[in-house]
Amino acid sequence: MDLVNILVMIIVGALAGWAADYLVKGISVGLLGKIIVGIIGGVLGGWLFNLLSISIGSGIVNSIIAAIVGAVILLLLLRLIRRR
């Protein structure tokens, strides 16, 4: 994995984490948390779309969409856990 791929992953994670934080109210994770949630959300979203045989194509926009979906799911789970 080269430096460009790492930077793209961080940027996609930051965008997805920011969007998920905006969509899911009641939980705030900070800037670093948004990046981490976005990166984990990207993995989760990609895995989930693959598991459900949903093809979103390739490219940066599709990666961001998958990461946002995964990050929203992750934040909803975190919010559920924190309430208990």
PDB file of N, CA, C and O in Angstrom:
ATOM      1  N   MET A   1       0.867  -1.175   0.000  1.00  0.00           N
ATOM      2  CA  MET A   1       0.000   0.000   0.000  1.00  0.00           C
ATOM      3  C   MET A   1       0.907   1.229   0.000  1.00  0.00           C
ATOM      4  O   MET A   1       1.759   1.386   0.875  1.00  0.00           O
ATOM      5  N   ASP A   2       0.715   2.080  -0.975  1.00  0.00           N
ATOM      6  CA  ASP A   2       1.573   3.248  -1.065  1.00  0.00           C
ATOM      7  C   ASP A   2       0.922   4.457  -0.389  1.00  0.00           C
ATOM      8  O   ASP A   2      -0.213   4.384   0.082  1.00  0.00           O
ATOM      9  N   LEU A   3       1.642   5.541  -0.352  1.00  0.00           N
ATOM     10  CA  LEU A   3       1.216   6.746   0.342  1.00  0.00           C
ATOM     11  C   LEU A   3      -0.073   7.326  -0.242  1.00  0.00           C
ATOM     12  O   LEU A   3      -0.918   7.823   0.502  1.00  0.00           O
ATOM     13  N   VAL A   4      -0.227   7.268  -1.543  1.00  0.00           N
ATOM     14  CA  VAL A   4      -1.428   7.807  -2.189  1.00  0.00           C
ATOM     15  C   VAL A   4      -2.668   7.039  -1.734  1.00  0.00           C
ATOM     16  O   VAL A   4      -3.693   7.647  -1.424  1.00  0.00           O
ATOM     17  N   ASN A   5      -2.582   5.714  -1.692  1.00  0.00           N
ATOM     18  CA  ASN A   5      -3.716   4.904  -1.243  1.00  0.00           C
ATOM     19  C   ASN A   5      -4.069   5.206   0.207  1.00  0.00           C
ATOM     20  O   ASN A   5      -5.247   5.262   0.559  1.00  0.00           O
ATOM     21  N   ILE A   6      -3.077   5.397   1.036  1.00  0.00           N
ATOM     22  CA  ILE A   6      -3.321   5.717   2.444  1.00  0.00           C
ATOM     23  C   ILE A   6      -3.999   7.076   2.563  1.00  0.00           C
ATOM     24  O   ILE A   6      -4.940   7.235   3.341  1.00  0.00           O
ATOM     25  N   LEU A   7      -3.530   8.053   1.800  1.00  0.00           N
ATOM     26  CA  LEU A   7      -4.156   9.384   1.836  1.00  0.00           C
ATOM     27  C   LEU A   7      -5.592   9.349   1.328  1.00  0.00           C
ATOM     28  O   LEU A   7      -6.465  10.008   1.894  1.00  0.00           O
ATOM     29  N   VAL A   8      -5.842   8.595   0.277  1.00  0.00           N
ATOM     30  CA  VAL A   8      -7.209   8.464  -0.243  1.00  0.00           C
ATOM     31  C   VAL A   8      -8.100   7.800   0.797  1.00  0.00           C
ATOM     32  O   VAL A   8      -9.239   8.222   0.995  1.00  0.00           O
ATOM     33  N   MET A   9      -7.597   6.775   1.460  1.00  0.00           N
ATOM     34  CA  MET A   9      -8.364   6.092   2.493  1.00  0.00           C
ATOM     35  C   MET A   9      -8.696   7.037   3.646  1.00  0.00           C
ATOM     36  O   MET A   9      -9.808   6.995   4.172  1.00  0.00           O
ATOM     37  N   ILE A  10      -7.761   7.878   4.041  1.00  0.00           N
ATOM     38  CA  ILE A  10      -8.002   8.839   5.115  1.00  0.00           C
ATOM     39  C   ILE A  10      -9.013   9.894   4.677  1.00  0.00           C
ATOM     40  O   ILE A  10      -9.891  10.269   5.455  1.00  0.00           O
ATOM     41  N   ILE A  11      -8.901  10.373   3.447  1.00  0.00           N
ATOM     42  CA  ILE A  11      -9.833  11.392   2.944  1.00  0.00           C
ATOM     43  C   ILE A  11     -11.236  10.817   2.806  1.00  0.00           C
ATOM     44  O   ILE A  11     -12.208  11.456   3.207  1.00  0.00           O
ATOM     45  N   VAL A  12     -11.350   9.620   2.244  1.00  0.00           N
ATOM     46  CA  VAL A  12     -12.660   8.971   2.123  1.00  0.00           C
ATOM     47  C   VAL A  12     -13.236   8.718   3.511  1.00  0.00           C
ATOM     48  O   VAL A  12     -14.426   8.935   3.743  1.00  0.00           O
ATOM     49  N   GLY A  13     -12.404   8.263   4.424  1.00  0.00           N
ATOM     50  CA  GLY A  13     -12.859   8.030   5.796  1.00  0.00           C
ATOM     51  C   GLY A  13     -13.322   9.299   6.467  1.00  0.00           C
ATOM     52  O   GLY A  13     -14.335   9.300   7.166  1.00  0.00           O
ATOM     53  N   ALA A  14     -12.594  10.379   6.264  1.00  0.00           N
ATOM     54  CA  ALA A  14     -12.988  11.656   6.870  1.00  0.00           C
ATOM     55  C   ALA A  14     -14.316  12.148   6.302  1.00  0.00           C
ATOM     56  O   ALA A  14     -15.177  12.607   7.053  1.00  0.00           O
ATOM     57  N   LEU A  15     -14.489  12.056   4.988  1.00  0.00           N
ATOM     58  CA  LEU A  15     -15.748  12.479   4.362  1.00  0.00           C
ATOM     59  C   LEU A  15     -16.913  11.613   4.832  1.00  0.00           C
ATOM     60  O   LEU A  15     -17.981  12.126   5.165  1.00  0.00           O
ATOM     61  N   ALA A  16     -16.707  10.317   4.856  1.00  0.00           N
ATOM     62  CA  ALA A  16     -17.770   9.406   5.288  1.00  0.00           C
ATOM     63  C   ALA A  16     -18.085   9.588   6.769  1.00  0.00           C
ATOM     64  O   ALA A  16     -19.251   9.570   7.164  1.00  0.00           O
ATOM     65  N   GLY A  17     -17.061   9.760   7.581  1.00  0.00           N
ATOM     66  CA  GLY A  17     -17.277   9.979   9.007  1.00  0.00           C
ATOM     67  C   GLY A  17     -18.003  11.281   9.278  1.00  0.00           C
ATOM     68  O   GLY A  17     -18.879  11.341  10.141  1.00  0.00           O
ATOM     69  N   TRP A  18     -17.641  12.331   8.541  1.00  0.00           N
ATOM     70  CA  TRP A  18     -18.317  13.614   8.699  1.00  0.00           C
ATOM     71  C   TRP A  18     -19.784  13.499   8.302  1.00  0.00           C
ATOM     72  O   TRP A  18     -20.658  13.990   9.016  1.00  0.00           O
ATOM     73  N   ALA A  19     -20.063  12.852   7.167  1.00  0.00           N
ATOM     74  CA  ALA A  19     -21.441  12.696   6.695  1.00  0.00           C
ATOM     75  C   ALA A  19     -22.251  11.844   7.662  1.00  0.00           C
ATOM     76  O   ALA A  19     -23.401  12.168   7.958  1.00  0.00           O
ATOM     77  N   ALA A  20     -21.669  10.765   8.153  1.00  0.00           N
ATOM     78  CA  ALA A  20     -22.378   9.898   9.096  1.00  0.00           C
ATOM     79  C   ALA A  20     -22.645  10.623  10.403  1.00  0.00           C
ATOM     80  O   ALA A  20     -23.716  10.470  10.991  1.00  0.00           O
ATOM     81  N   ASP A  21     -21.678  11.415  10.863  1.00  0.00           N
ATOM     82  CA  ASP A  21     -21.865  12.183  12.091  1.00  0.00           C
ATOM     83  C   ASP A  21     -22.978  13.208  11.911  1.00  0.00           C
ATOM     84  O   ASP A  21     -23.720  13.485  12.854  1.00  0.00           O
ATOM     85  N   TYR A  22     -23.102  13.768  10.729  1.00  0.00           N
ATOM     86  CA  TYR A  22     -24.168  14.720  10.424  1.00  0.00           C
ATOM     87  C   TYR A  22     -25.530  14.024  10.373  1.00  0.00           C
ATOM     88  O   TYR A  22     -26.533  14.583  10.815  1.00  0.00           O
ATOM     89  N   LEU A  23     -25.560  12.803   9.832  1.00  0.00           N
ATOM     90  CA  LEU A  23     -26.815  12.070   9.682  1.00  0.00           C
ATOM     91  C   LEU A  23     -27.298  11.425  10.976  1.00  0.00           C
ATOM     92  O   LEU A  23     -28.504  11.334  11.207  1.00  0.00           O
ATOM     93  N   VAL A  24     -26.378  10.978  11.819  1.00  0.00           N
ATOM     94  CA  VAL A  24     -26.731  10.292  13.060  1.00  0.00           C
ATOM     95  C   VAL A  24     -26.540  11.263  14.217  1.00  0.00           C
ATOM     96  O   VAL A  24     -25.413  11.593  14.586  1.00  0.00           O
ATOM     97  N   LYS A  25     -27.629  11.704  14.771  1.00  0.00           N
ATOM     98  CA  LYS A  25     -27.568  12.656  15.893  1.00  0.00           C
ATOM     99  C   LYS A  25     -27.414  11.894  17.207  1.00  0.00           C
ATOM    100  O   LYS A  25     -27.748  10.713  17.298  1.00  0.00           O
ATOM    101  N   GLY A  26     -26.915  12.574  18.196  1.00  0.00           N
ATOM    102  CA  GLY A  26     -26.826  11.991  19.534  1.00  0.00           C
ATOM    103  C   GLY A  26     -25.496  11.354  19.872  1.00  0.00           C
ATOM    104  O   GLY A  26     -25.326  10.831  20.973  1.00  0.00           O
ATOM    105  N   ILE A  27     -24.553  11.386  18.952  1.00  0.00           N
ATOM    106  CA  ILE A  27     -23.229  10.836  19.241  1.00  0.00           C
ATOM    107  C   ILE A  27     -22.195  11.695  18.524  1.00  0.00           C
ATOM    108  O   ILE A  27     -22.320  11.971  17.330  1.00  0.00           O
ATOM    109  N   SER A  28     -21.190  12.108  19.253  1.00  0.00           N
ATOM    110  CA  SER A  28     -20.134  12.928  18.676  1.00  0.00           C
ATOM    111  C   SER A  28     -18.804  12.240  18.937  1.00  0.00           C
ATOM    112  O   SER A  28     -18.517  11.830  20.062  1.00  0.00           O
ATOM    113  N   VAL A  29     -18.001  12.118  17.903  1.00  0.00           N
ATOM    114  CA  VAL A  29     -16.757  11.354  18.032  1.00  0.00           C
ATOM    115  C   VAL A  29     -15.502  12.175  17.807  1.00  0.00           C
ATOM    116  O   VAL A  29     -14.403  11.647  17.977  1.00  0.00           O
ATOM    117  N   GLY A  30     -15.613  13.438  17.434  1.00  0.00           N
ATOM    118  CA  GLY A  30     -14.439  14.262  17.181  1.00  0.00           C
ATOM    119  C   GLY A  30     -13.847  13.986  15.816  1.00  0.00           C
ATOM    120  O   GLY A  30     -14.271  13.056  15.130  1.00  0.00           O
ATOM    121  N   LEU A  31     -12.877  14.780  15.418  1.00  0.00           N
ATOM    122  CA  LEU A  31     -12.297  14.673  14.076  1.00  0.00           C
ATOM    123  C   LEU A  31     -11.592  13.341  13.843  1.00  0.00           C
ATOM    124  O   LEU A  31     -11.850  12.676  12.840  1.00  0.00           O
ATOM    125  N   LEU A  32     -10.712  12.946  14.747  1.00  0.00           N
ATOM    126  CA  LEU A  32     -10.013  11.668  14.591  1.00  0.00           C
ATOM    127  C   LEU A  32     -11.003  10.509  14.636  1.00  0.00           C
ATOM    128  O   LEU A  32     -10.861   9.534  13.897  1.00  0.00           O
ATOM    129  N   GLY A  33     -12.001  10.618  15.500  1.00  0.00           N
ATOM    130  CA  GLY A  33     -13.036   9.594  15.575  1.00  0.00           C
ATOM    131  C   GLY A  33     -13.825   9.486  14.288  1.00  0.00           C
ATOM    132  O   GLY A  33     -14.185   8.386  13.868  1.00  0.00           O
ATOM    133  N   LYS A  34     -14.102  10.634  13.649  1.00  0.00           N
ATOM    134  CA  LYS A  34     -14.819  10.623  12.376  1.00  0.00           C
ATOM    135  C   LYS A  34     -14.013   9.898  11.305  1.00  0.00           C
ATOM    136  O   LYS A  34     -14.566   9.127  10.521  1.00  0.00           O
ATOM    137  N   ILE A  35     -12.716  10.146  11.275  1.00  0.00           N
ATOM    138  CA  ILE A  35     -11.855   9.476  10.296  1.00  0.00           C
ATOM    139  C   ILE A  35     -11.839   7.975  10.548  1.00  0.00           C
ATOM    140  O   ILE A  35     -11.961   7.184   9.613  1.00  0.00           O
ATOM    141  N   ILE A  36     -11.690   7.584  11.800  1.00  0.00           N
ATOM    142  CA  ILE A  36     -11.657   6.159  12.147  1.00  0.00           C
ATOM    143  C   ILE A  36     -12.994   5.497  11.847  1.00  0.00           C
ATOM    144  O   ILE A  36     -13.036   4.405  11.281  1.00  0.00           O
ATOM    145  N   VAL A  37     -14.097   6.160  12.230  1.00  0.00           N
ATOM    146  CA  VAL A  37     -15.432   5.623  11.948  1.00  0.00           C
ATOM    147  C   VAL A  37     -15.640   5.506  10.442  1.00  0.00           C
ATOM    148  O   VAL A  37     -16.216   4.525   9.971  1.00  0.00           O
ATOM    149  N   GLY A  38     -15.180   6.492   9.687  1.00  0.00           N
ATOM    150  CA  GLY A  38     -15.316   6.442   8.236  1.00  0.00           C
ATOM    151  C   GLY A  38     -14.527   5.320   7.599  1.00  0.00           C
ATOM    152  O   GLY A  38     -15.017   4.661   6.682  1.00  0.00           O
ATOM    153  N   ILE A  39     -13.304   5.091   8.074  1.00  0.00           N
ATOM    154  CA  ILE A  39     -12.477   4.012   7.531  1.00  0.00           C
ATOM    155  C   ILE A  39     -13.084   2.655   7.878  1.00  0.00           C
ATOM    156  O   ILE A  39     -13.200   1.784   7.016  1.00  0.00           O
ATOM    157  N   ILE A  40     -13.468   2.477   9.132  1.00  0.00           N
ATOM    158  CA  ILE A  40     -14.113   1.219   9.533  1.00  0.00           C
ATOM    159  C   ILE A  40     -15.451   1.075   8.801  1.00  0.00           C
ATOM    160  O   ILE A  40     -15.826  -0.024   8.392  1.00  0.00           O
ATOM    161  N   GLY A  41     -16.163   2.190   8.642  1.00  0.00           N
ATOM    162  CA  GLY A  41     -17.420   2.167   7.902  1.00  0.00           C
ATOM    163  C   GLY A  41     -17.230   1.768   6.454  1.00  0.00           C
ATOM    164  O   GLY A  41     -18.085   1.093   5.880  1.00  0.00           O
ATOM    165  N   GLY A  42     -16.123   2.176   5.855  1.00  0.00           N
ATOM    166  CA  GLY A  42     -15.823   1.769   4.487  1.00  0.00           C
ATOM    167  C   GLY A  42     -15.644   0.268   4.368  1.00  0.00           C
ATOM    168  O   GLY A  42     -16.135  -0.357   3.428  1.00  0.00           O
ATOM    169  N   VAL A  43     -14.943  -0.297   5.319  1.00  0.00           N
ATOM    170  CA  VAL A  43     -14.757  -1.757   5.338  1.00  0.00           C
ATOM    171  C   VAL A  43     -16.102  -2.443   5.570  1.00  0.00           C
ATOM    172  O   VAL A  43     -16.442  -3.406   4.882  1.00  0.00           O
ATOM    173  N   LEU A  44     -16.863  -1.940   6.543  1.00  0.00           N
ATOM    174  CA  LEU A  44     -18.163  -2.517   6.868  1.00  0.00           C
ATOM    175  C   LEU A  44     -19.137  -2.387   5.694  1.00  0.00           C
ATOM    176  O   LEU A  44     -19.825  -3.347   5.347  1.00  0.00           O
ATOM    177  N   GLY A  45     -19.194  -1.209   5.090  1.00  0.00           N
ATOM    178  CA  GLY A  45     -20.083  -0.990   3.955  1.00  0.00           C
ATOM    179  C   GLY A  45     -19.724  -1.855   2.764  1.00  0.00           C
ATOM    180  O   GLY A  45     -20.603  -2.437   2.128  1.00  0.00           O
ATOM    181  N   GLY A  46     -18.439  -1.943   2.455  1.00  0.00           N
ATOM    182  CA  GLY A  46     -17.994  -2.797   1.356  1.00  0.00           C
ATOM    183  C   GLY A  46     -18.319  -4.257   1.604  1.00  0.00           C
ATOM    184  O   GLY A  46     -18.761  -4.962   0.697  1.00  0.00           O
ATOM    185  N   TRP A  47     -18.101  -4.715   2.831  1.00  0.00           N
ATOM    186  CA  TRP A  47     -18.413  -6.095   3.190  1.00  0.00           C
ATOM    187  C   TRP A  47     -19.908  -6.347   3.110  1.00  0.00           C
ATOM    188  O   TRP A  47     -20.337  -7.384   2.603  1.00  0.00           O
ATOM    189  N   LEU A  48     -20.713  -5.398   3.610  1.00  0.00           N
ATOM    190  CA  LEU A  48     -22.158  -5.555   3.617  1.00  0.00           C
ATOM    191  C   LEU A  48     -22.725  -5.584   2.191  1.00  0.00           C
ATOM    192  O   LEU A  48     -23.565  -6.426   1.874  1.00  0.00           O
ATOM    193  N   PHE A  49     -22.265  -4.660   1.328  1.00  0.00           N
ATOM    194  CA  PHE A  49     -22.726  -4.663  -0.051  1.00  0.00           C
ATOM    195  C   PHE A  49     -22.331  -5.956  -0.756  1.00  0.00           C
ATOM    196  O   PHE A  49     -23.109  -6.494  -1.544  1.00  0.00           O
ATOM    197  N   ASN A  50     -21.146  -6.452  -0.485  1.00  0.00           N
ATOM    198  CA  ASN A  50     -20.692  -7.708  -1.072  1.00  0.00           C
ATOM    199  C   ASN A  50     -21.520  -8.876  -0.555  1.00  0.00           C
ATOM    200  O   ASN A  50     -21.891  -9.761  -1.326  1.00  0.00           O
ATOM    201  N   LEU A  51     -21.810  -8.886   0.736  1.00  0.00           N
ATOM    202  CA  LEU A  51     -22.599  -9.950   1.343  1.00  0.00           C
ATOM    203  C   LEU A  51     -24.004  -9.999   0.754  1.00  0.00           C
ATOM    204  O   LEU A  51     -24.550 -11.079   0.529  1.00  0.00           O
ATOM    205  N   LEU A  52     -24.587  -8.833   0.507  1.00  0.00           N
ATOM    206  CA  LEU A  52     -25.938  -8.754  -0.041  1.00  0.00           C
ATOM    207  C   LEU A  52     -25.952  -8.788  -1.569  1.00  0.00           C
ATOM    208  O   LEU A  52     -27.010  -8.644  -2.182  1.00  0.00           O
ATOM    209  N   SER A  53     -24.790  -8.978  -2.183  1.00  0.00           N
ATOM    210  CA  SER A  53     -24.626  -9.008  -3.647  1.00  0.00           C
ATOM    211  C   SER A  53     -25.151  -7.742  -4.311  1.00  0.00           C
ATOM    212  O   SER A  53     -25.771  -7.794  -5.373  1.00  0.00           O
ATOM    213  N   ILE A  54     -24.894  -6.599  -3.669  1.00  0.00           N
ATOM    214  CA  ILE A  54     -25.264  -5.309  -4.224  1.00  0.00           C
ATOM    215  C   ILE A  54     -24.021  -4.715  -4.874  1.00  0.00           C
ATOM    216  O   ILE A  54     -23.008  -4.494  -4.210  1.00  0.00           O
ATOM    217  N   SER A  55     -24.105  -4.461  -6.159  1.00  0.00           N
ATOM    218  CA  SER A  55     -22.975  -3.894  -6.877  1.00  0.00           C
ATOM    219  C   SER A  55     -23.139  -2.379  -6.955  1.00  0.00           C
ATOM    220  O   SER A  55     -24.110  -1.881  -7.524  1.00  0.00           O
ATOM    221  N   ILE A  56     -22.190  -1.656  -6.385  1.00  0.00           N
ATOM    222  CA  ILE A  56     -22.230  -0.198  -6.465  1.00  0.00           C
ATOM    223  C   ILE A  56     -21.184   0.326  -7.439  1.00  0.00           C
ATOM    224  O   ILE A  56     -21.019   1.535  -7.603  1.00  0.00           O
ATOM    225  N   GLY A  57     -20.492  -0.587  -8.072  1.00  0.00           N
ATOM    226  CA  GLY A  57     -19.485  -0.185  -9.045  1.00  0.00           C
ATOM    227  C   GLY A  57     -18.160   0.124  -8.388  1.00  0.00           C
ATOM    228  O   GLY A  57     -17.912  -0.252  -7.242  1.00  0.00           O
ATOM    229  N   SER A  58     -17.314   0.813  -9.128  1.00  0.00           N
ATOM    230  CA  SER A  58     -16.006   1.174  -8.597  1.00  0.00           C
ATOM    231  C   SER A  58     -15.829   2.670  -8.733  1.00  0.00           C
ATOM    232  O   SER A  58     -16.611   3.341  -9.405  1.00  0.00           O
ATOM    233  N   GLY A  59     -14.817   3.176  -8.105  1.00  0.00           N
ATOM    234  CA  GLY A  59     -14.541   4.606  -8.157  1.00  0.00           C
ATOM    235  C   GLY A  59     -14.663   5.241  -6.791  1.00  0.00           C
ATOM    236  O   GLY A  59     -15.162   4.634  -5.844  1.00  0.00           O
ATOM    237  N   ILE A  60     -14.204   6.459  -6.709  1.00  0.00           N
ATOM    238  CA  ILE A  60     -14.129   7.161  -5.431  1.00  0.00           C
ATOM    239  C   ILE A  60     -15.516   7.494  -4.879  1.00  0.00           C
ATOM    240  O   ILE A  60     -15.741   7.391  -3.673  1.00  0.00           O
ATOM    241  N   VAL A  61     -16.443   7.891  -5.748  1.00  0.00           N
ATOM    242  CA  VAL A  61     -17.791   8.245  -5.287  1.00  0.00           C
ATOM    243  C   VAL A  61     -18.492   7.021  -4.709  1.00  0.00           C
ATOM    244  O   VAL A  61     -19.138   7.111  -3.665  1.00  0.00           O
ATOM    245  N   ASN A  62     -18.370   5.894  -5.370  1.00  0.00           N
ATOM    246  CA  ASN A  62     -18.974   4.667  -4.877  1.00  0.00           C
ATOM    247  C   ASN A  62     -18.332   4.209  -3.570  1.00  0.00           C
ATOM    248  O   ASN A  62     -19.012   3.672  -2.695  1.00  0.00           O
ATOM    249  N   SER A  63     -17.038   4.420  -3.440  1.00  0.00           N
ATOM    250  CA  SER A  63     -16.359   4.094  -2.183  1.00  0.00           C
ATOM    251  C   SER A  63     -16.871   4.974  -1.052  1.00  0.00           C
ATOM    252  O   SER A  63     -17.052   4.505   0.071  1.00  0.00           O
ATOM    253  N   ILE A  64     -17.103   6.242  -1.346  1.00  0.00           N
ATOM    254  CA  ILE A  64     -17.619   7.159  -0.329  1.00  0.00           C
ATOM    255  C   ILE A  64     -19.034   6.746   0.081  1.00  0.00           C
ATOM    256  O   ILE A  64     -19.372   6.780   1.264  1.00  0.00           O
ATOM    257  N   ILE A  65     -19.857   6.359  -0.890  1.00  0.00           N
ATOM    258  CA  ILE A  65     -21.226   5.926  -0.574  1.00  0.00           C
ATOM    259  C   ILE A  65     -21.203   4.695   0.327  1.00  0.00           C
ATOM    260  O   ILE A  65     -21.914   4.648   1.331  1.00  0.00           O
ATOM    261  N   ALA A  66     -20.399   3.708  -0.022  1.00  0.00           N
ATOM    262  CA  ALA A  66     -20.295   2.500   0.801  1.00  0.00           C
ATOM    263  C   ALA A  66     -19.768   2.834   2.194  1.00  0.00           C
ATOM    264  O   ALA A  66     -20.240   2.275   3.184  1.00  0.00           O
ATOM    265  N   ALA A  67     -18.799   3.738   2.277  1.00  0.00           N
ATOM    266  CA  ALA A  67     -18.235   4.130   3.568  1.00  0.00           C
ATOM    267  C   ALA A  67     -19.260   4.873   4.409  1.00  0.00           C
ATOM    268  O   ALA A  67     -19.309   4.679   5.624  1.00  0.00           O
ATOM    269  N   ILE A  68     -20.081   5.721   3.792  1.00  0.00           N
ATOM    270  CA  ILE A  68     -21.111   6.447   4.544  1.00  0.00           C
ATOM    271  C   ILE A  68     -22.139   5.469   5.101  1.00  0.00           C
ATOM    272  O   ILE A  68     -22.520   5.564   6.267  1.00  0.00           O
ATOM    273  N   VAL A  69     -22.586   4.532   4.273  1.00  0.00           N
ATOM    274  CA  VAL A  69     -23.555   3.541   4.743  1.00  0.00           C
ATOM    275  C   VAL A  69     -22.979   2.750   5.918  1.00  0.00           C
ATOM    276  O   VAL A  69     -23.646   2.574   6.938  1.00  0.00           O
ATOM    277  N   GLY A  70     -21.759   2.283   5.777  1.00  0.00           N
ATOM    278  CA  GLY A  70     -21.121   1.533   6.859  1.00  0.00           C
ATOM    279  C   GLY A  70     -20.905   2.380   8.098  1.00  0.00           C
ATOM    280  O   GLY A  70     -21.094   1.896   9.214  1.00  0.00           O
ATOM    281  N   ALA A  71     -20.511   3.641   7.926  1.00  0.00           N
ATOM    282  CA  ALA A  71     -20.271   4.521   9.069  1.00  0.00           C
ATOM    283  C   ALA A  71     -21.568   4.855   9.794  1.00  0.00           C
ATOM    284  O   ALA A  71     -21.582   4.951  11.021  1.00  0.00           O
ATOM    285  N   VAL A  72     -22.654   5.032   9.055  1.00  0.00           N
ATOM    286  CA  VAL A  72     -23.954   5.281   9.689  1.00  0.00           C
ATOM    287  C   VAL A  72     -24.363   4.071  10.518  1.00  0.00           C
ATOM    288  O   VAL A  72     -24.813   4.222  11.654  1.00  0.00           O
ATOM    289  N   ILE A  73     -24.212   2.882   9.967  1.00  0.00           N
ATOM    290  CA  ILE A  73     -24.533   1.664  10.718  1.00  0.00           C
ATOM    291  C   ILE A  73     -23.676   1.568  11.961  1.00  0.00           C
ATOM    292  O   ILE A  73     -24.175   1.237  13.037  1.00  0.00           O
ATOM    293  N   LEU A  74     -22.394   1.853  11.826  1.00  0.00           N
ATOM    294  CA  LEU A  74     -21.479   1.796  12.968  1.00  0.00           C
ATOM    295  C   LEU A  74     -21.870   2.807  14.044  1.00  0.00           C
ATOM    296  O   LEU A  74     -21.878   2.467  15.227  1.00  0.00           O
ATOM    297  N   LEU A  75     -22.195   4.043  13.657  1.00  0.00           N
ATOM    298  CA  LEU A  75     -22.593   5.053  14.641  1.00  0.00           C
ATOM    299  C   LEU A  75     -23.916   4.704  15.308  1.00  0.00           C
ATOM    300  O   LEU A  75     -24.091   4.956  16.500  1.00  0.00           O
ATOM    301  N   LEU A  76     -24.842   4.131  14.562  1.00  0.00           N
ATOM    302  CA  LEU A  76     -26.107   3.697  15.170  1.00  0.00           C
ATOM    303  C   LEU A  76     -25.862   2.604  16.206  1.00  0.00           C
ATOM    304  O   LEU A  76     -26.485   2.601  17.267  1.00  0.00           O
ATOM    305  N   LEU A  77     -24.961   1.679  15.901  1.00  0.00           N
ATOM    306  CA  LEU A  77     -24.605   0.640  16.876  1.00  0.00           C
ATOM    307  C   LEU A  77     -23.920   1.240  18.101  1.00  0.00           C
ATOM    308  O   LEU A  77     -24.207   0.840  19.230  1.00  0.00           O
ATOM    309  N   LEU A  78     -23.015   2.199  17.887  1.00  0.00           N
ATOM    310  CA  LEU A  78     -22.347   2.857  19.012  1.00  0.00           C
ATOM    311  C   LEU A  78     -23.325   3.617  19.878  1.00  0.00           C
ATOM    312  O   LEU A  78     -23.218   3.591  21.105  1.00  0.00           O
ATOM    313  N   ARG A  79     -24.282   4.295  19.256  1.00  0.00           N
ATOM    314  CA  ARG A  79     -25.288   5.031  20.007  1.00  0.00           C
ATOM    315  C   ARG A  79     -26.148   4.080  20.818  1.00  0.00           C
ATOM    316  O   ARG A  79     -26.499   4.379  21.960  1.00  0.00           O
ATOM    317  N   LEU A  80     -26.493   2.930  20.236  1.00  0.00           N
ATOM    318  CA  LEU A  80     -27.287   1.921  20.940  1.00  0.00           C
ATOM    319  C   LEU A  80     -26.530   1.372  22.145  1.00  0.00           C
ATOM    320  O   LEU A  80     -27.110   1.181  23.214  1.00  0.00           O
ATOM    321  N   ILE A  81     -25.236   1.119  21.971  1.00  0.00           N
ATOM    322  CA  ILE A  81     -24.411   0.585  23.062  1.00  0.00           C
ATOM    323  C   ILE A  81     -24.234   1.618  24.167  1.00  0.00           C
ATOM    324  O   ILE A  81     -24.293   1.265  25.345  1.00  0.00           O
ATOM    325  N   ARG A  82     -24.022   2.873  23.820  1.00  0.00           N
ATOM    326  CA  ARG A  82     -23.813   3.925  24.825  1.00  0.00           C
ATOM    327  C   ARG A  82     -25.054   4.206  25.654  1.00  0.00           C
ATOM    328  O   ARG A  82     -24.944   4.630  26.805  1.00  0.00           O
ATOM    329  N   ARG A  83     -26.231   3.977  25.090  1.00  0.00           N
ATOM    330  CA  ARG A  83     -27.474   4.215  25.842  1.00  0.00           C
ATOM    331  C   ARG A  83     -27.694   3.183  26.924  1.00  0.00           C
ATOM    332  O   ARG A  83     -28.422   3.443  27.882  1.00  0.00           O
ATOM    333  N   ARG A  84     -27.088   2.027  26.796  1.00  0.00           N
ATOM    334  CA  ARG A  84     -27.319   0.964  27.782  1.00  0.00           C
ATOM    335  C   ARG A  84     -26.373   1.043  28.913  1.00  0.00           C
ATOM    336  O   ARG A  84     -26.435   0.222  29.828  1.00  0.00           O
TER     337      ARG A  84
END
